[in-house]
Amino acid sequence: MTIEAEVIAILARQSGVAPAAIGPETGIDALGLDSLGLVETIFALEERFGISIPFAPAAEGRERDFDLSTVAGIVAGVAALRARPAAA
């Protein structure tokens, strides 16, 4: 299974939206995830891919280090984090 397919499966499970209705350009806002749903999605992604997603809430006034706005952004972020060497 590709990273994209796995990200879509996680988003579908968290949002209740059918996987077939979720594509690369789908925005997270369109999935109807509330803040708790977004946090649960981040935890699910971290667990599935063995990564730690840097997340700065918008309320802190900082830009996010990880693009959570679209499926394509999440896929790119997961791929980039997986490509990093493990911290010693």
PDB file of N, CA, C and O in Angstrom:
ATOM      1  N   MET A   1       0.854  -1.180   0.000  1.00  0.00           N
ATOM      2  CA  MET A   1       0.000   0.000   0.000  1.00  0.00           C
ATOM      3  C   MET A   1       0.901   1.244   0.000  1.00  0.00           C
ATOM      4  O   MET A   1       1.910   1.284   0.704  1.00  0.00           O
ATOM      5  N   THR A   2       0.537   2.239  -0.778  1.00  0.00           N
ATOM      6  CA  THR A   2       1.326   3.473  -0.856  1.00  0.00           C
ATOM      7  C   THR A   2       1.055   4.369   0.351  1.00  0.00           C
ATOM      8  O   THR A   2       0.070   4.197   1.068  1.00  0.00           O
ATOM      9  N   ILE A   3       1.956   5.328   0.553  1.00  0.00           N
ATOM     10  CA  ILE A   3       1.748   6.298   1.632  1.00  0.00           C
ATOM     11  C   ILE A   3       0.414   7.001   1.426  1.00  0.00           C
ATOM     12  O   ILE A   3      -0.359   7.168   2.368  1.00  0.00           O
ATOM     13  N   GLU A   4       0.147   7.414   0.185  1.00  0.00           N
ATOM     14  CA  GLU A   4      -1.105   8.124  -0.085  1.00  0.00           C
ATOM     15  C   GLU A   4      -2.322   7.276   0.272  1.00  0.00           C
ATOM     16  O   GLU A   4      -3.255   7.770   0.905  1.00  0.00           O
ATOM     17  N   ALA A   5      -2.320   6.019  -0.122  1.00  0.00           N
ATOM     18  CA  ALA A   5      -3.459   5.148   0.173  1.00  0.00           C
ATOM     19  C   ALA A   5      -3.632   4.965   1.674  1.00  0.00           C
ATOM     20  O   ALA A   5      -4.758   4.929   2.170  1.00  0.00           O
ATOM     21  N   GLU A   6      -2.530   4.850   2.396  1.00  0.00           N
ATOM     22  CA  GLU A   6      -2.615   4.674   3.843  1.00  0.00           C
ATOM     23  C   GLU A   6      -3.086   5.957   4.530  1.00  0.00           C
ATOM     24  O   GLU A   6      -3.870   5.900   5.477  1.00  0.00           O
ATOM     25  N   VAL A   7      -2.613   7.113   4.059  1.00  0.00           N
ATOM     26  CA  VAL A   7      -3.070   8.392   4.608  1.00  0.00           C
ATOM     27  C   VAL A   7      -4.574   8.539   4.360  1.00  0.00           C
ATOM     28  O   VAL A   7      -5.315   8.940   5.259  1.00  0.00           O
ATOM     29  N   ILE A   8      -5.018   8.222   3.167  1.00  0.00           N
ATOM     30  CA  ILE A   8      -6.448   8.314   2.843  1.00  0.00           C
ATOM     31  C   ILE A   8      -7.254   7.371   3.730  1.00  0.00           C
ATOM     32  O   ILE A   8      -8.330   7.742   4.202  1.00  0.00           O
ATOM     33  N   ALA A   9      -6.757   6.166   3.964  1.00  0.00           N
ATOM     34  CA  ALA A   9      -7.467   5.214   4.821  1.00  0.00           C
ATOM     35  C   ALA A   9      -7.600   5.763   6.247  1.00  0.00           C
ATOM     36  O   ALA A   9      -8.656   5.640   6.866  1.00  0.00           O
ATOM     37  N   ILE A  10      -6.536   6.361   6.757  1.00  0.00           N
ATOM     38  CA  ILE A  10      -6.576   6.943   8.105  1.00  0.00           C
ATOM     39  C   ILE A  10      -7.561   8.102   8.147  1.00  0.00           C
ATOM     40  O   ILE A  10      -8.368   8.197   9.072  1.00  0.00           O
ATOM     41  N   LEU A  11      -7.502   8.988   7.150  1.00  0.00           N
ATOM     42  CA  LEU A  11      -8.422  10.123   7.112  1.00  0.00           C
ATOM     43  C   LEU A  11      -9.874   9.661   6.997  1.00  0.00           C
ATOM     44  O   LEU A  11     -10.761  10.230   7.634  1.00  0.00           O
ATOM     45  N   ALA A  12     -10.114   8.641   6.195  1.00  0.00           N
ATOM     46  CA  ALA A  12     -11.471   8.110   6.037  1.00  0.00           C
ATOM     47  C   ALA A  12     -11.985   7.553   7.362  1.00  0.00           C
ATOM     48  O   ALA A  12     -13.128   7.796   7.747  1.00  0.00           O
ATOM     49  N   ARG A  13     -11.131   6.808   8.049  1.00  0.00           N
ATOM     50  CA  ARG A  13     -11.519   6.220   9.335  1.00  0.00           C
ATOM     51  C   ARG A  13     -11.817   7.314  10.370  1.00  0.00           C
ATOM     52  O   ARG A  13     -12.775   7.205  11.134  1.00  0.00           O
ATOM     53  N   GLN A  14     -11.003   8.353  10.389  1.00  0.00           N
ATOM     54  CA  GLN A  14     -11.175   9.416  11.382  1.00  0.00           C
ATOM     55  C   GLN A  14     -12.368  10.319  11.067  1.00  0.00           C
ATOM     56  O   GLN A  14     -13.023  10.824  11.979  1.00  0.00           O
ATOM     57  N   SER A  15     -12.650  10.521   9.785  1.00  0.00           N
ATOM     58  CA  SER A  15     -13.695  11.471   9.402  1.00  0.00           C
ATOM     59  C   SER A  15     -15.049  10.844   9.086  1.00  0.00           C
ATOM     60  O   SER A  15     -16.082  11.512   9.147  1.00  0.00           O
ATOM     61  N   GLY A  16     -15.036   9.554   8.749  1.00  0.00           N
ATOM     62  CA  GLY A  16     -16.270   8.907   8.340  1.00  0.00           C
ATOM     63  C   GLY A  16     -16.615   9.147   6.879  1.00  0.00           C
ATOM     64  O   GLY A  16     -17.702   8.787   6.426  1.00  0.00           O
ATOM     65  N   VAL A  17     -15.689   9.757   6.139  1.00  0.00           N
ATOM     66  CA  VAL A  17     -15.876   9.995   4.705  1.00  0.00           C
ATOM     67  C   VAL A  17     -15.344   8.771   3.946  1.00  0.00           C
ATOM     68  O   VAL A  17     -14.307   8.217   4.312  1.00  0.00           O
ATOM     69  N   ALA A  18     -16.045   8.357   2.905  1.00  0.00           N
ATOM     70  CA  ALA A  18     -15.616   7.199   2.119  1.00  0.00           C
ATOM     71  C   ALA A  18     -14.250   7.461   1.478  1.00  0.00           C
ATOM     72  O   ALA A  18     -14.013   8.548   0.952  1.00  0.00           O
ATOM     73  N   PRO A  19     -13.359   6.480   1.519  1.00  0.00           N
ATOM     74  CA  PRO A  19     -12.030   6.660   0.912  1.00  0.00           C
ATOM     75  C   PRO A  19     -12.087   7.098  -0.551  1.00  0.00           C
ATOM     76  O   PRO A  19     -11.244   7.873  -1.001  1.00  0.00           O
ATOM     77  N   ALA A  20     -13.074   6.605  -1.288  1.00  0.00           N
ATOM     78  CA  ALA A  20     -13.198   6.961  -2.704  1.00  0.00           C
ATOM     79  C   ALA A  20     -13.490   8.443  -2.900  1.00  0.00           C
ATOM     80  O   ALA A  20     -13.255   8.984  -3.981  1.00  0.00           O
ATOM     81  N   ALA A  21     -13.998   9.100  -1.867  1.00  0.00           N
ATOM     82  CA  ALA A  21     -14.325  10.529  -1.955  1.00  0.00           C
ATOM     83  C   ALA A  21     -13.157  11.414  -1.536  1.00  0.00           C
ATOM     84  O   ALA A  21     -13.277  12.639  -1.542  1.00  0.00           O
ATOM     85  N   ILE A  22     -12.029  10.808  -1.172  1.00  0.00           N
ATOM     86  CA  ILE A  22     -10.862  11.548  -0.715  1.00  0.00           C
ATOM     87  C   ILE A  22      -9.743  11.403  -1.734  1.00  0.00           C
ATOM     88  O   ILE A  22      -9.335  10.291  -2.069  1.00  0.00           O
ATOM     89  N   GLY A  23      -9.248  12.539  -2.226  1.00  0.00           N
ATOM     90  CA  GLY A  23      -8.164  12.533  -3.204  1.00  0.00           C
ATOM     91  C   GLY A  23      -7.027  13.427  -2.745  1.00  0.00           C
ATOM     92  O   GLY A  23      -7.110  14.034  -1.677  1.00  0.00           O
ATOM     93  N   PRO A  24      -5.966  13.517  -3.536  1.00  0.00           N
ATOM     94  CA  PRO A  24      -4.795  14.302  -3.152  1.00  0.00           C
ATOM     95  C   PRO A  24      -5.094  15.767  -2.839  1.00  0.00           C
ATOM     96  O   PRO A  24      -4.472  16.346  -1.949  1.00  0.00           O
ATOM     97  N   GLU A  25      -6.024  16.364  -3.550  1.00  0.00           N
ATOM     98  CA  GLU A  25      -6.311  17.782  -3.345  1.00  0.00           C
ATOM     99  C   GLU A  25      -7.410  18.032  -2.316  1.00  0.00           C
ATOM    100  O   GLU A  25      -7.785  19.178  -2.070  1.00  0.00           O
ATOM    101  N   THR A  26      -7.924  16.961  -1.718  1.00  0.00           N
ATOM    102  CA  THR A  26      -8.961  17.121  -0.702  1.00  0.00           C
ATOM    103  C   THR A  26      -8.400  17.887   0.481  1.00  0.00           C
ATOM    104  O   THR A  26      -7.343  17.543   1.011  1.00  0.00           O
ATOM    105  N   GLY A  27      -9.105  18.916   0.889  1.00  0.00           N
ATOM    106  CA  GLY A  27      -8.696  19.698   2.046  1.00  0.00           C
ATOM    107  C   GLY A  27      -9.190  19.051   3.327  1.00  0.00           C
ATOM    108  O   GLY A  27     -10.265  18.452   3.359  1.00  0.00           O
ATOM    109  N   ILE A  28      -8.412  19.175   4.360  1.00  0.00           N
ATOM    110  CA  ILE A  28      -8.796  18.605   5.648  1.00  0.00           C
ATOM    111  C   ILE A  28     -10.103  19.225   6.142  1.00  0.00           C
ATOM    112  O   ILE A  28     -10.927  18.542   6.749  1.00  0.00           O
ATOM    113  N   ASP A  29     -10.288  20.512   5.880  1.00  0.00           N
ATOM    114  CA  ASP A  29     -11.534  21.172   6.286  1.00  0.00           C
ATOM    115  C   ASP A  29     -12.755  20.511   5.653  1.00  0.00           C
ATOM    116  O   ASP A  29     -13.819  20.453   6.268  1.00  0.00           O
ATOM    117  N   ALA A  30     -12.606  20.017   4.431  1.00  0.00           N
ATOM    118  CA  ALA A  30     -13.718  19.381   3.725  1.00  0.00           C
ATOM    119  C   ALA A  30     -14.130  18.063   4.366  1.00  0.00           C
ATOM    120  O   ALA A  30     -15.229  17.568   4.117  1.00  0.00           O
ATOM    121  N   LEU A  31     -13.253  17.490   5.190  1.00  0.00           N
ATOM    122  CA  LEU A  31     -13.557  16.209   5.824  1.00  0.00           C
ATOM    123  C   LEU A  31     -14.344  16.378   7.120  1.00  0.00           C
ATOM    124  O   LEU A  31     -14.812  15.399   7.701  1.00  0.00           O
ATOM    125  N   GLY A  32     -14.486  17.619   7.570  1.00  0.00           N
ATOM    126  CA  GLY A  32     -15.285  17.879   8.757  1.00  0.00           C
ATOM    127  C   GLY A  32     -14.626  17.468  10.064  1.00  0.00           C
ATOM    128  O   GLY A  32     -15.316  17.260  11.062  1.00  0.00           O
ATOM    129  N   LEU A  33     -13.307  17.348  10.074  1.00  0.00           N
ATOM    130  CA  LEU A  33     -12.615  16.996  11.312  1.00  0.00           C
ATOM    131  C   LEU A  33     -12.574  18.195  12.255  1.00  0.00           C
ATOM    132  O   LEU A  33     -12.173  19.289  11.858  1.00  0.00           O
ATOM    133  N   ASP A  34     -12.986  17.989  13.496  1.00  0.00           N
ATOM    134  CA  ASP A  34     -12.850  19.052  14.483  1.00  0.00           C
ATOM    135  C   ASP A  34     -11.434  18.978  15.056  1.00  0.00           C
ATOM    136  O   ASP A  34     -10.633  18.159  14.605  1.00  0.00           O
ATOM    137  N   SER A  35     -11.120  19.807  16.028  1.00  0.00           N
ATOM    138  CA  SER A  35      -9.753  19.840  16.555  1.00  0.00           C
ATOM    139  C   SER A  35      -9.360  18.511  17.189  1.00  0.00           C
ATOM    140  O   SER A  35      -8.213  18.083  17.057  1.00  0.00           O
ATOM    141  N   LEU A  36     -10.287  17.855  17.871  1.00  0.00           N
ATOM    142  CA  LEU A  36      -9.998  16.551  18.454  1.00  0.00           C
ATOM    143  C   LEU A  36      -9.760  15.516  17.355  1.00  0.00           C
ATOM    144  O   LEU A  36      -8.854  14.689  17.460  1.00  0.00           O
ATOM    145  N   GLY A  37     -10.566  15.565  16.318  1.00  0.00           N
ATOM    146  CA  GLY A  37     -10.390  14.653  15.190  1.00  0.00           C
ATOM    147  C   GLY A  37      -9.054  14.845  14.509  1.00  0.00           C
ATOM    148  O   GLY A  37      -8.426  13.877  14.080  1.00  0.00           O
ATOM    149  N   LEU A  38      -8.614  16.093  14.407  1.00  0.00           N
ATOM    150  CA  LEU A  38      -7.311  16.373  13.802  1.00  0.00           C
ATOM    151  C   LEU A  38      -6.185  15.817  14.667  1.00  0.00           C
ATOM    152  O   LEU A  38      -5.234  15.233  14.147  1.00  0.00           O
ATOM    153  N   VAL A  39      -6.286  15.993  15.978  1.00  0.00           N
ATOM    154  CA  VAL A  39      -5.268  15.456  16.889  1.00  0.00           C
ATOM    155  C   VAL A  39      -5.239  13.926  16.806  1.00  0.00           C
ATOM    156  O   VAL A  39      -4.164  13.329  16.766  1.00  0.00           O
ATOM    157  N   GLU A  40      -6.399  13.303  16.780  1.00  0.00           N
ATOM    158  CA  GLU A  40      -6.463  11.846  16.655  1.00  0.00           C
ATOM    159  C   GLU A  40      -5.863  11.381  15.333  1.00  0.00           C
ATOM    160  O   GLU A  40      -5.218  10.334  15.272  1.00  0.00           O
ATOM    161  N   THR A  41      -6.079  12.161  14.278  1.00  0.00           N
ATOM    162  CA  THR A  41      -5.501  11.833  12.977  1.00  0.00           C
ATOM    163  C   THR A  41      -3.984  11.918  13.034  1.00  0.00           C
ATOM    164  O   THR A  41      -3.292  11.049  12.505  1.00  0.00           O
ATOM    165  N   ILE A  42      -3.466  12.958  13.672  1.00  0.00           N
ATOM    166  CA  ILE A  42      -2.012  13.103  13.812  1.00  0.00           C
ATOM    167  C   ILE A  42      -1.442  11.914  14.572  1.00  0.00           C
ATOM    168  O   ILE A  42      -0.424  11.351  14.167  1.00  0.00           O
ATOM    169  N   PHE A  43      -2.084  11.524  15.668  1.00  0.00           N
ATOM    170  CA  PHE A  43      -1.609  10.370  16.438  1.00  0.00           C
ATOM    171  C   PHE A  43      -1.633   9.096  15.594  1.00  0.00           C
ATOM    172  O   PHE A  43      -0.705   8.289  15.654  1.00  0.00           O
ATOM    173  N   ALA A  44      -2.687   8.920  14.814  1.00  0.00           N
ATOM    174  CA  ALA A  44      -2.799   7.723  13.964  1.00  0.00           C
ATOM    175  C   ALA A  44      -1.696   7.704  12.904  1.00  0.00           C
ATOM    176  O   ALA A  44      -1.121   6.651  12.626  1.00  0.00           O
ATOM    177  N   LEU A  45      -1.399   8.861  12.315  1.00  0.00           N
ATOM    178  CA  LEU A  45      -0.329   8.944  11.321  1.00  0.00           C
ATOM    179  C   LEU A  45       1.022   8.638  11.959  1.00  0.00           C
ATOM    180  O   LEU A  45       1.835   7.906  11.396  1.00  0.00           O
ATOM    181  N   GLU A  46       1.247   9.205  13.133  1.00  0.00           N
ATOM    182  CA  GLU A  46       2.523   8.968  13.821  1.00  0.00           C
ATOM    183  C   GLU A  46       2.702   7.488  14.151  1.00  0.00           C
ATOM    184  O   GLU A  46       3.777   6.920  13.962  1.00  0.00           O
ATOM    185  N   GLU A  47       1.642   6.886  14.642  1.00  0.00           N
ATOM    186  CA  GLU A  47       1.716   5.470  15.004  1.00  0.00           C
ATOM    187  C   GLU A  47       1.931   4.590  13.775  1.00  0.00           C
ATOM    188  O   GLU A  47       2.778   3.697  13.788  1.00  0.00           O
ATOM    189  N   ARG A  48       1.172   4.840  12.723  1.00  0.00           N
ATOM    190  CA  ARG A  48       1.260   3.999  11.524  1.00  0.00           C
ATOM    191  C   ARG A  48       2.619   4.096  10.840  1.00  0.00           C
ATOM    192  O   ARG A  48       3.169   3.090  10.392  1.00  0.00           O
ATOM    193  N   PHE A  49       3.159   5.317  10.762  1.00  0.00           N
ATOM    194  CA  PHE A  49       4.389   5.516   9.999  1.00  0.00           C
ATOM    195  C   PHE A  49       5.647   5.598  10.864  1.00  0.00           C
ATOM    196  O   PHE A  49       6.748   5.731  10.330  1.00  0.00           O
ATOM    197  N   GLY A  50       5.506   5.523  12.181  1.00  0.00           N
ATOM    198  CA  GLY A  50       6.665   5.579  13.062  1.00  0.00           C
ATOM    199  C   GLY A  50       7.403   6.905  12.987  1.00  0.00           C
ATOM    200  O   GLY A  50       8.633   6.945  12.970  1.00  0.00           O
ATOM    201  N   ILE A  51       6.636   7.994  12.943  1.00  0.00           N
ATOM    202  CA  ILE A  51       7.209   9.332  12.827  1.00  0.00           C
ATOM    203  C   ILE A  51       6.684  10.211  13.952  1.00  0.00           C
ATOM    204  O   ILE A  51       5.753   9.839  14.666  1.00  0.00           O
ATOM    205  N   SER A  52       7.288  11.370  14.097  1.00  0.00           N
ATOM    206  CA  SER A  52       6.795  12.374  15.032  1.00  0.00           C
ATOM    207  C   SER A  52       6.505  13.633  14.219  1.00  0.00           C
ATOM    208  O   SER A  52       7.416  14.253  13.670  1.00  0.00           O
ATOM    209  N   ILE A  53       5.250  13.996  14.150  1.00  0.00           N
ATOM    210  CA  ILE A  53       4.838  15.131  13.333  1.00  0.00           C
ATOM    211  C   ILE A  53       4.988  16.415  14.133  1.00  0.00           C
ATOM    212  O   ILE A  53       4.348  16.582  15.172  1.00  0.00           O
ATOM    213  N   PRO A  54       5.834  17.327  13.651  1.00  0.00           N
ATOM    214  CA  PRO A  54       5.962  18.621  14.340  1.00  0.00           C
ATOM    215  C   PRO A  54       4.689  19.424  14.102  1.00  0.00           C
ATOM    216  O   PRO A  54       4.298  19.657  12.958  1.00  0.00           O
ATOM    217  N   PHE A  55       4.062  19.834  15.159  1.00  0.00           N
ATOM    218  CA  PHE A  55       2.779  20.509  15.020  1.00  0.00           C
ATOM    219  C   PHE A  55       2.743  21.735  15.905  1.00  0.00           C
ATOM    220  O   PHE A  55       2.866  21.641  17.126  1.00  0.00           O
ATOM    221  N   ALA A  56       2.574  22.883  15.278  1.00  0.00           N
ATOM    222  CA  ALA A  56       2.425  24.136  16.020  1.00  0.00           C
ATOM    223  C   ALA A  56       1.027  24.660  15.728  1.00  0.00           C
ATOM    224  O   ALA A  56       0.754  25.085  14.605  1.00  0.00           O
ATOM    225  N   PRO A  57       0.145  24.640  16.703  1.00  0.00           N
ATOM    226  CA  PRO A  57      -1.210  25.131  16.459  1.00  0.00           C
ATOM    227  C   PRO A  57      -1.205  26.566  15.938  1.00  0.00           C
ATOM    228  O   PRO A  57      -0.365  27.379  16.325  1.00  0.00           O
ATOM    229  N   ALA A  58      -2.131  26.854  15.079  1.00  0.00           N
ATOM    230  CA  ALA A  58      -2.226  28.190  14.484  1.00  0.00           C
ATOM    231  C   ALA A  58      -2.373  29.267  15.563  1.00  0.00           C
ATOM    232  O   ALA A  58      -1.971  30.412  15.361  1.00  0.00           O
ATOM    233  N   ALA A  59      -2.946  28.897  16.698  1.00  0.00           N
ATOM    234  CA  ALA A  59      -3.145  29.866  17.781  1.00  0.00           C
ATOM    235  C   ALA A  59      -1.818  30.396  18.312  1.00  0.00           C
ATOM    236  O   ALA A  59      -1.771  31.474  18.904  1.00  0.00           O
ATOM    237  N   GLU A  60      -0.741  29.644  18.103  1.00  0.00           N
ATOM    238  CA  GLU A  60       0.559  30.092  18.573  1.00  0.00           C
ATOM    239  C   GLU A  60       1.175  31.127  17.629  1.00  0.00           C
ATOM    240  O   GLU A  60       2.213  31.716  17.931  1.00  0.00           O
ATOM    241  N   GLY A  61       0.530  31.339  16.497  1.00  0.00           N
ATOM    242  CA  GLY A  61       1.022  32.345  15.563  1.00  0.00           C
ATOM    243  C   GLY A  61       2.215  31.904  14.741  1.00  0.00           C
ATOM    244  O   GLY A  61       2.835  32.722  14.061  1.00  0.00           O
ATOM    245  N   ARG A  62       2.545  30.631  14.794  1.00  0.00           N
ATOM    246  CA  ARG A  62       3.659  30.127  13.990  1.00  0.00           C
ATOM    247  C   ARG A  62       3.098  29.313  12.838  1.00  0.00           C
ATOM    248  O   ARG A  62       1.997  28.767  12.911  1.00  0.00           O
ATOM    249  N   GLU A  63       3.889  29.249  11.766  1.00  0.00           N
ATOM    250  CA  GLU A  63       3.484  28.386  10.664  1.00  0.00           C
ATOM    251  C   GLU A  63       3.750  26.952  11.053  1.00  0.00           C
ATOM    252  O   GLU A  63       4.683  26.660  11.801  1.00  0.00           O
ATOM    253  N   ARG A  64       2.944  26.079  10.553  1.00  0.00           N
ATOM    254  CA  ARG A  64       3.153  24.663  10.805  1.00  0.00           C
ATOM    255  C   ARG A  64       4.378  24.194  10.031  1.00  0.00           C
ATOM    256  O   ARG A  64       4.649  24.649   8.920  1.00  0.00           O
ATOM    257  N   ASP A  65       5.105  23.277  10.647  1.00  0.00           N
ATOM    258  CA  ASP A  65       6.248  22.673   9.983  1.00  0.00           C
ATOM    259  C   ASP A  65       5.801  21.523   9.087  1.00  0.00           C
ATOM    260  O   ASP A  65       6.598  21.000   8.309  1.00  0.00           O
ATOM    261  N   PHE A  66       4.558  21.132   9.188  1.00  0.00           N
ATOM    262  CA  PHE A  66       4.008  19.977   8.484  1.00  0.00           C
ATOM    263  C   PHE A  66       2.682  20.426   7.900  1.00  0.00           C
ATOM    264  O   PHE A  66       1.806  20.890   8.631  1.00  0.00           O
ATOM    265  N   ASP A  67       2.523  20.293   6.583  1.00  0.00           N
ATOM    266  CA  ASP A  67       1.311  20.776   5.913  1.00  0.00           C
ATOM    267  C   ASP A  67       0.148  19.819   6.141  1.00  0.00           C
ATOM    268  O   ASP A  67       0.105  18.729   5.571  1.00  0.00           O
ATOM    269  N   LEU A  68      -0.780  20.233   6.968  1.00  0.00           N
ATOM    270  CA  LEU A  68      -1.967  19.427   7.255  1.00  0.00           C
ATOM    271  C   LEU A  68      -3.196  19.933   6.505  1.00  0.00           C
ATOM    272  O   LEU A  68      -4.319  19.551   6.834  1.00  0.00           O
ATOM    273  N   SER A  69      -3.000  20.778   5.512  1.00  0.00           N
ATOM    274  CA  SER A  69      -4.153  21.382   4.854  1.00  0.00           C
ATOM    275  C   SER A  69      -4.792  20.501   3.780  1.00  0.00           C
ATOM    276  O   SER A  69      -5.995  20.600   3.537  1.00  0.00           O
ATOM    277  N   THR A  70      -4.003  19.647   3.140  1.00  0.00           N
ATOM    278  CA  THR A  70      -4.529  18.767   2.090  1.00  0.00           C
ATOM    279  C   THR A  70      -3.933  17.367   2.228  1.00  0.00           C
ATOM    280  O   THR A  70      -2.934  17.169   2.920  1.00  0.00           O
ATOM    281  N   VAL A  71      -4.549  16.418   1.571  1.00  0.00           N
ATOM    282  CA  VAL A  71      -4.018  15.054   1.549  1.00  0.00           C
ATOM    283  C   VAL A  71      -2.616  15.053   0.940  1.00  0.00           C
ATOM    284  O   VAL A  71      -1.715  14.397   1.462  1.00  0.00           O
ATOM    285  N   ALA A  72      -2.429  15.777  -0.148  1.00  0.00           N
ATOM    286  CA  ALA A  72      -1.113  15.827  -0.800  1.00  0.00           C
ATOM    287  C   ALA A  72      -0.054  16.389   0.151  1.00  0.00           C
ATOM    288  O   ALA A  72       1.077  15.902   0.174  1.00  0.00           O
ATOM    289  N   GLY A  73      -0.411  17.400   0.927  1.00  0.00           N
ATOM    290  CA  GLY A  73       0.510  17.971   1.894  1.00  0.00           C
ATOM    291  C   GLY A  73       0.890  16.978   2.976  1.00  0.00           C
ATOM    292  O   GLY A  73       2.052  16.896   3.376  1.00  0.00           O
ATOM    293  N   ILE A  74      -0.088  16.226   3.446  1.00  0.00           N
ATOM    294  CA  ILE A  74       0.178  15.214   4.476  1.00  0.00           C
ATOM    295  C   ILE A  74       1.074  14.117   3.912  1.00  0.00           C
ATOM    296  O   ILE A  74       2.024  13.688   4.568  1.00  0.00           O
ATOM    297  N   VAL A  75       0.774  13.668   2.707  1.00  0.00           N
ATOM    298  CA  VAL A  75       1.584  12.614   2.076  1.00  0.00           C
ATOM    299  C   VAL A  75       3.025  13.083   1.915  1.00  0.00           C
ATOM    300  O   VAL A  75       3.957  12.341   2.221  1.00  0.00           O
ATOM    301  N   ALA A  76       3.211  14.305   1.439  1.00  0.00           N
ATOM    302  CA  ALA A  76       4.570  14.847   1.261  1.00  0.00           C
ATOM    303  C   ALA A  76       5.284  14.957   2.604  1.00  0.00           C
ATOM    304  O   ALA A  76       6.471  14.646   2.704  1.00  0.00           O
ATOM    305  N   GLY A  77       4.572  15.395   3.631  1.00  0.00           N
ATOM    306  CA  GLY A  77       5.168  15.517   4.958  1.00  0.00           C
ATOM    307  C   GLY A  77       5.569  14.175   5.543  1.00  0.00           C
ATOM    308  O   GLY A  77       6.648  14.040   6.120  1.00  0.00           O
ATOM    309  N   VAL A  78       4.700  13.183   5.394  1.00  0.00           N
ATOM    310  CA  VAL A  78       5.017  11.837   5.888  1.00  0.00           C
ATOM    311  C   VAL A  78       6.232  11.289   5.146  1.00  0.00           C
ATOM    312  O   VAL A  78       7.144  10.738   5.763  1.00  0.00           O
ATOM    313  N   ALA A  79       6.245  11.440   3.825  1.00  0.00           N
ATOM    314  CA  ALA A  79       7.376  10.935   3.037  1.00  0.00           C
ATOM    315  C   ALA A  79       8.675  11.608   3.461  1.00  0.00           C
ATOM    316  O   ALA A  79       9.705  10.944   3.584  1.00  0.00           O
ATOM    317  N   ALA A  80       8.638  12.915   3.685  1.00  0.00           N
ATOM    318  CA  ALA A  80       9.846  13.641   4.095  1.00  0.00           C
ATOM    319  C   ALA A  80      10.332  13.180   5.464  1.00  0.00           C
ATOM    320  O   ALA A  80      11.532  12.999   5.667  1.00  0.00           O
ATOM    321  N   LEU A  81       9.404  12.987   6.407  1.00  0.00           N
ATOM    322  CA  LEU A  81       9.793  12.544   7.741  1.00  0.00           C
ATOM    323  C   LEU A  81      10.331  11.116   7.724  1.00  0.00           C
ATOM    324  O   LEU A  81      11.254  10.790   8.470  1.00  0.00           O
ATOM    325  N   ARG A  82       9.761  10.272   6.885  1.00  0.00           N
ATOM    326  CA  ARG A  82      10.250   8.898   6.789  1.00  0.00           C
ATOM    327  C   ARG A  82      11.628   8.827   6.151  1.00  0.00           C
ATOM    328  O   ARG A  82      12.389   7.893   6.400  1.00  0.00           O
ATOM    329  N   ALA A  83      11.943   9.821   5.325  1.00  0.00           N
ATOM    330  CA  ALA A  83      13.236   9.827   4.632  1.00  0.00           C
ATOM    331  C   ALA A  83      14.367  10.334   5.521  1.00  0.00           C
ATOM    332  O   ALA A  83      15.539  10.115   5.216  1.00  0.00           O
ATOM    333  N   ARG A  84      14.028  11.007   6.612  1.00  0.00           N
ATOM    334  CA  ARG A  84      15.048  11.526   7.517  1.00  0.00           C
ATOM    335  C   ARG A  84      15.714  10.371   8.265  1.00  0.00           C
ATOM    336  O   ARG A  84      15.060   9.403   8.651  1.00  0.00           O
ATOM    337  N   PRO A  85      17.024  10.494   8.461  1.00  0.00           N
ATOM    338  CA  PRO A  85      17.698   9.467   9.267  1.00  0.00           C
ATOM    339  C   PRO A  85      17.201   9.523  10.715  1.00  0.00           C
ATOM    340  O   PRO A  85      16.852  10.589  11.222  1.00  0.00           O
ATOM    341  N   ALA A  86      17.175   8.387  11.355  1.00  0.00           N
ATOM    342  CA  ALA A  86      16.740   8.321  12.747  1.00  0.00           C
ATOM    343  C   ALA A  86      17.695   9.110  13.636  1.00  0.00           C
ATOM    344  O   ALA A  86      18.909   9.101  13.430  1.00  0.00           O
ATOM    345  N   ALA A  87      17.133   9.785  14.617  1.00  0.00           N
ATOM    346  CA  ALA A  87      17.967  10.549  15.551  1.00  0.00           C
ATOM    347  C   ALA A  87      18.776   9.600  16.415  1.00  0.00           C
ATOM    348  O   ALA A  87      18.278   8.564  16.858  1.00  0.00           O
ATOM    349  N   ALA A  88      20.007   9.957  16.645  1.00  0.00           N
ATOM    350  CA  ALA A  88      20.897   9.100  17.439  1.00  0.00           C
ATOM    351  C   ALA A  88      20.674   9.279  18.915  1.00  0.00           C
ATOM    352  O   ALA A  88      21.341   8.633  19.723  1.00  0.00           O
TER     353      ALA A  88
END
